[in-house]
Amino acid sequence: MTAVLAGVGIDAERIERFARLAAGAPRWRHVFSPGEAEHLAAQPRAEIAFCAAFCCKEALLKALGERYPFTECECRFQPGSVEPGIALSTALQERFALAGARVRFHGRFPDERGECVVEAHLLRGWNGAGGTPGSPPAAGATTLSRLETLAIADVDAERDAIVARDFSPAEIADLGRRRVQSLAGSLALKRALIALWGEAGFAPVAPREIEIAHRPSGAPHVAAMPPGLPGALVSIAHTRTWAYGLAVLPPPGDCR
């Protein structure tokens, strides 16, 4: 049995939210385990370490599509690491039949935007032979992934034009009274999908040809797209100032 990509998630947070933790405020015991918190506090620029670890847990939640106790996922972030080490508890792996997970830290955003951005790739199906929990074997096939970002202020300034040009009436009805951040997130995801399919060799499509809908949990999914295009795993995150859309095309044969 081999590991297959079963879900993806992305999360973004403002680093300033975690400054008090870095300064020694009481740790969030329902979020960080004691050993994890001690490790994060010892890192240079500990506020980034706490923020990145929190993003890791939130991104995994989105990839799972279900809530879990955050202390069952430990992130041992270290500066300069693109793929921070994570450890999933045995209980978490067994409860969701997980082979493991990989996370990616986008290192340019802390200094550029004051934000941490982390994506999680969830794997299922591996029998564990020759490995350790939370550390699946290297994938044998290439996974195409694309992240697109948009400034909330830019979308807000052109909101009417964007709605008319890039969104269907069904999408606008689905968004309802959601804030401009949600509109920006959906547009960022559309652009990520278009870039992803282009990288895979498919003909260009227009944003309006893709319909993004949201499940009751708020998770996005592709409700409609031009025929002949492969399905993708998707996720959205946003802060007050930036929106992030992630689209991932699993290797052939991976379940979704």
Protein Blocks (a to p, Z undefined) as FASTA:
>chain_A
ZZddfbdcdddddfklmmmmmnopacdfklbcfklmmmmmmpghkllmmmmmmmmmmmmm
mmnopacdfklpccdddehiabdcddddfklmmmnopabdcddddfklmmmnopacdddd
ddehieoioiaehiacddfbdcddddddddfklmmmmmmmmmmmmpcfklmmmnmmacfk
lmmmmmmmmmmmmmmmmmnopacddfklpccdddfkopacdfbdcehiacddddddddfk
bccdddddddehiaZZ
